Amino acid sequence: MAATKVYAARLTGLAVLGPDGESIGRVRDVVVAVRYDRQQPRVHGLVVELPTRRRIFVPMLRVTSIEPGAVALNTGTVSLRQFTQRPGELLAMAQIVDSSVRVEDPDLPDLAGVEVLVVDLGIEQTRTRDWRVSRVAVRGHRRLGRRRSVHVVDWIMVSGLTPYEINKPGQDVTQLLEQFEGLRAADVANQLRELPRKRRIEVAAALADDRLADVLQELPDEARIEVLHSLDPRRAADVLEEMDPDDTADLLGVLPDTEAESLLAMMDPKESEPVRRLLEHSPDTAGGLMTPKPVILTPATTVAEALARVRNPDLSPALASIVFVVRPPTSTPTGRYLGSVHIQQLLREPPAHLVGGILDSDLAALHPEVPLSAVTRYFATYNLVCGPVVDDGNHLVGAVSVDDVLDHLLPDDWRDQEPDHRQVAEEGSAEDHAPRAVGNAIRSGSHDPRFTEGVEKL
């Protein structure tokens, strides 16, 4: 039986189905319009994540029913435009949940004058088929590591949930962090970019240094700088140490020289030295693109040891595709560069064989000052995803991987650009419904036919 009352947290993760039962995506949040007069907020719609990880808006008027395992729509035609939060809208899970509020319920005298946390919102459908936030689940702050009891109260009994109060700093992020568990750093970065600035900074402050470093590497420069500036300088230096040296160099390269030098000075010298060497090169050369920490071995290393090194889960697939063999020392800049061994070759050799006996010494190496255009031709010519960078003295100074090349070939704002909607498979209803703009028009009572342009059928 379809539900007319449901909690926002229960909606999160539910499959969204078109009229023919085809899967469109999954619910990630609920969009509500909180009022200043404490009347029940109207639910505008759902934030739905497509299989491509793009998040779109689906108006509640498109929702036919909410079942225990899925949300059903009355159309398979929705807008594929990236969800953009409108003024006056708040996200239930991303912004309202974890807010500190006060409850004025005479039936709960123990909560009088005490700050409690919002843990969920109850929404229900009215006789006019609108959805409203009617209930709020709250819980006291933890004491001695123990969670307090959860109470469900009417929305009108809660104070502290106006847009102004929610936007005050210091909001808890526990439930947001739970949503990020198990996600790849790139997916967390995409979600962070879509959060309001306040919540983005609060989440960044709560992430562990290594996790935040991974996420920063997937953010565009503007968002990286924003997050970095929100951190205490000492912690900012710690996070930079956790990042790959080439990503650290890219980030410091867009900061003022004095600020970059100050952060470098606070970093461990072992971590800052390779970054300083990268900063000596132009960012659009092999020396500026490379990482100084590829897999580097001596000729006496066995195949078994080499395979163990490339199994390191912290290595990107590109860096794990090839090992570089040098004379000691093996830290860049290394001793004399001897050659490389591809992982396919390692897999074909007996484990006890030495990598020095299976070297590919004919593969051309890149010079640090080679421009980006030459690097791309190099990868295309030799069908590589990773290549060595060697200086004039035949010392290995790093390696360029194809992901670094792509980052520099794509436009600076490639993460913000929408994909071609025609790439999405077309299924479901052929009804001519409007995109997000039409949803906005419906909410305001307008049915301007101009809003029917750009319809996409999932």
N, C-alpha and C positions, 0 to 999 in steps of 0.2 A: 504494500500500500504506500502511495506517495506521501511524503512527510510535509506537513504545513508548519512544523516547528523543528528547528535544527540548530546545532551549535556550529559556529564558524570553524572551530578546530576540527570538527568531524567532517566538514566539507573538504578541508585541505587534503589533497591527494586523491580525491575521488575522480574516476574517469568521467569525461564529458562525452556524451554520445549524441550523434545526429539523429534525425527522425527515422532513419533506416537501421539504426543500431551501430553505425560506423563510429569508431573512436576518433575524436577530434583532438583530445589532449587531456590534461588533468588540472583540476582546480588548485591554484596556489594561494589565492587570497580573496577576500571579499571587500568590495568598495562601498563605503558608506558615506553619507553626508551628515556630519555631526552638527547639531544646532546649538546656538548659544543659550536658548531658552530651556534647555534640558528636556525638551519633548523628544519622543522616540525618533531616532534618526532613520531616514529612508535608506534602504539598500539599493544602490544604483546598479550593481552588477558583480560579475566575477572576473578575476584575473585568471586566465587559462593559459597554461604552458603547452605549446605544441610539441610534437616529437622533435622538432628542430631546435628546441629550447627557447624559441621566441615566445614572448608573453603578450597576449592580446586581451582585449576587453570584450566580454559578452554581457549585454544588458540582461537584467533579470526578467524583462518582458520576453526574452527568448527562451526562458526556462519553462519547460512543460511540467516537469516533476523532479523531485529529489527522492531517489530511492536509496536503500541502505548501501548499495555499492556503486552508484553512478548518478550523475546529473543528466537528465534528458532535455534536449533542445527541440524546439518546434521547427528548426531550420538547419540545414547543413551549410548554409551560406552565411559566413561571418567575415568581418574585416580581418585581414592579416596584418594590419598596421600595428607597430609596436605600441603596447599600452603606455599611455601618458596620463599621469594623474592630473586632474583638473583642480583649479582653486576650490577650496571648500570640501574636497574629498579626502577621506582618510582610509588607510588600509587597515583592516581589522587585525590581522596577524602581525604585520610589519610595524604598525604604529600604535594601535590602541592596547593590544595585549602587552602585559608587563608594565603598564603605566601605574603609578601610585595614585590612589583615589581615597576618598572618604565616603563612608556609608552612613546614611541618616535613616535607618530602619528601626522603628520602635520595637520590632520583634527581635532585634539583634542588639541589645544594649551593650554587649561586650565589645562591639565594633565602634561604638560612639567615640568620636574624637581620635580614632586610631587610623593611621595610614595602612592601607591594604593594597595588594597587587591584583590587577585584572588578569585572570587566567583564561577567560573565554567570553564570547558574546553569544547570546541566544537570539536568533532571528525567527520571525514568524510571518506567515502570509495573512494579509487582511482580507476583508470581504471584497475589496476592490481589486484584489490580486496583486497589490503592492506588497513588498516585503519590508519589514521594519525591524530595527533592533529593539527588542522588548525586555531582555534580561541580561544581567551581567553576573558572571561567576567571579568571585573574588577569594583571595586567600591571604592570610596574614604573612608578614615577612618571616623568613626562616629564623629560628633561634637554635643555637647549638647544633646546626646542621640538620635539624628536623623540620619537615614541612608542617604547616598549620592546616587546620580544617578548611575545606572549601564551602563557601556559602553562595547561594544564588539569590539575587535580589532584583527588584524591578529597576529598570533604567532610571526612572525619575528619582529613585532613592540615592543615586550616586552623584557625587560632585567631584570635579577635577577632570572631566573628559571633554572640555571645550578644546578647539584647535589650538588656542593660545597656551593652555596648560599642558597639552600633550607635547607641544614643541619646546617646552622647557628642557634644559639639559639634565643629564643624570638618569635617564630612563633605563630600566633593566633590559637585558637582551637575551635572557635565558631561552625563551621559546624560539627566537630567531636563530640562535646558534644551533638549536636542536634540528631545525629545518635544514641546516647546512651540513649536518653529519652525513658522511658517505658521498658527498658531492665532489666532483673534480674542482680544482682551483679555478679553472676557467668558468665553470658554471656558477661558483660562488661569486666570482668577479662580476659576471653578468647581472646577478641579482643585486649585488651591492650598488651597481651603477643605477639601478632603477629605484633604489630607496631614496627618500629625502636626505639631504645633506646631513642633518642632525643624526638620523638613525645610522647612516653610513659611518659616521665618525664614531658613534657609540659602539657599533659592531667591531670596527677596526681596533678600538681600544681593548675590547674583550677577547679578541683572538690571540692565540699563542704566537710568539714571534715567528716560528718556522711556518705556521699556517698563514699568517699575515704576509710573510715574504713571498710565499707561493702565489697568493692572491694578487699582490701588488704587481707581480710579473705579468699578469694577464690584464691589467687595467691600462687604459690610455694615459698618456703623460699628465693630462690635466687632473684626472682623478688620483693618480699616484701622488702628485705634488700636494693636492688637497689633504690626502690622508697623512702623508709624511709631515706636513706642517701642523697637523692636529696632535702629533705625538710629542712627548717630551724629547728633547734633543738626544739624551742618553739612550732612550729606548729606540729612537729613530736610527741611531747608529747600530744598535743591536740587530734591528730588523734588516738593515742593509747588509750586515755580515752574513745573514742567513740566505740572502738572495744570491743567484748566480752572478759571478763577477761582471759578466757582460751586461746583464740587466741593471746591476748597480751602477755601472759606468753610464749606461743610457740615461738613467734617472738623474744622476749627479750632473750629467752633461747639459741638462736643461735648467739647472739651478744657477743662480749667480755664483761666480767664482768663490767669493768669500764664504758663502754658505756651504758650498760643496767642500771646500777645504776644511771648514770647521767640523763637518761630519766625518770626513776622512781622518782627521786628527783624533777623533774619539773612537774610531774603529781599531780593532786589533791589527797591529802592523802586518801580521801574516795574511789577513783578509784584505787590508787596504792596498798592499803593494801591487798585487795583480790588477786591481782596479786602476791604480795610478798609471800603470803601463798601458792599459787600454785607452785611457783618456788622452794619451799622447798621440793617438791616431784619429784621423777624421772618421766620424761615425759611418760614412758611406764607403769605407775601404775594408779590405779583408781584416786588417788589424783592428778596426773599430767594430767589426761584426763578430769577431771570433770569441770563443770562450777559452780562457787559459787553462782549463781543467778537463781536457778530454781523457780518454783511457790511454795511459802511457806506460809502456813496459820495457824491460831490458831484453836482449836476445836470449838470455838464459831462462826466461819465464816459460813454464810448460803450457801446453794447450789447455790443460785442466785448470790451471791458475788463471789463464786469460779468460776462459769461459765463466769462471767464478766472478771475475771483475765485471764482465758485461751483464751479469745477472742482477747487478745492483739496481734496485727499484727506483733509486733516485736519479738514475740516468735516463735521459730522453731516448726514445727509440732511435733517433738519428745518431746520437753520440755512441749508443751501444752497437751500432752497425759496423764499427771499424775500430781497431786498436792501432796505436802508433808505437813503433819500436825505435829506441834511441840508446846511445851510450849514456851511462850515468853522468850527471844527476838526472832524475826523471821529473823534477819540478821545472816548470817553464820559467825562463828559457833553459832548455835541456842541454845535454851533451849532444854530440853529433847525431843528426837524424839519419836513420838507416832505411826506413821504409814502413809499410803498413801491412796489416793482415785483416781481410774482411771476415765477418762472422761466419759467412758460408764456408770459408776455407777452414776456419777453426772447427766447425762441426764435422768436416770430412776427415780430420786428422786424428790419429790415436792420442789419447789424453797425455801420454808421457812424452810426446814429441815436443821439441822446443820451437818457440815462435821464430827464433832466429833462422831456422832452416826452411821456413815457408813464407819468407818475406816477399812482398810485391815492391820491389825497389824501382820500378819503372813508372809508377804513377807520379805525374807532375805535381809539384807543390805550389801553393799560392804564396806570393810575397805580401808582406803586411800592407804595402802601399797600393796594391792592385785595387782598382775601383770596382764598385758594385756591379757595373755592367759586365766587366770581365769575369767576376765571380759567378754570375748567372750563366754565362757561356761555358765556364769551366764545369759546372754541375751538369749542364745539358750535354756537353761533349763526352764526359766520362760516366754518365748515368749514376751519379753519386748523390747521397744525402748528407755526407760529411766529408770534409777535405782538410788536409794539413796546411798550416801556415808556417813557413820557414823563413828565417831572416838571412842576411847576406853571409853570415858565418855558418850556415847550415845547421842552425839550432832550431828545434821546434819551439815555437812561441805560443801556439794555440791551434785551434781547429774551428772552422766555420761549418755550421750545420744549416740544413735547408730551411728550418723554421725561422732562424735569424734572418736569412735572406728574404723570406716571404714577408716578415714583419716590416722590412725596409722597402720592399717593392710595392706593397699595398699602400693606399692613401693613409695619411695620419689618422683619419677618422673612420677607418674601416670597421671598427667595432660598433660604431654608431649607425652604419649604413644598413638599410633593410635589404634582404635578398630579393631577387626577382620572384614575385609572387607566382609566376607561371611555373616555377619549379615545384610547387606544391601539388601533390596528386589531387585530381578532382574526383570527388565522389559525392553521394548524397543528393539532397533536394535540389531541384532546378528552380525553386522559387526565387523571385527577384527581390531579395532583401538588401538593405543598405549596410554600409560599413559602420565603423565606430561613430562616424559623424552622424549617421542616422540615429544611432542609439542616443547621442547627445541631443538631437532634435526631438526625439520622442520624449526624453525626460523633460524638455522645456515646453512640450506641447506643440512643437512645430513639425510639419510634414513637408517641408520644402523639397520638391523633386530634385533639386540640385544635389542632395545628399545621396542619391541613388547611384552616383558615379563611383567607380572603383570597387564594385562588389567582387568578392572572391568566394568561390565555392570550394569547400574542403572535401 
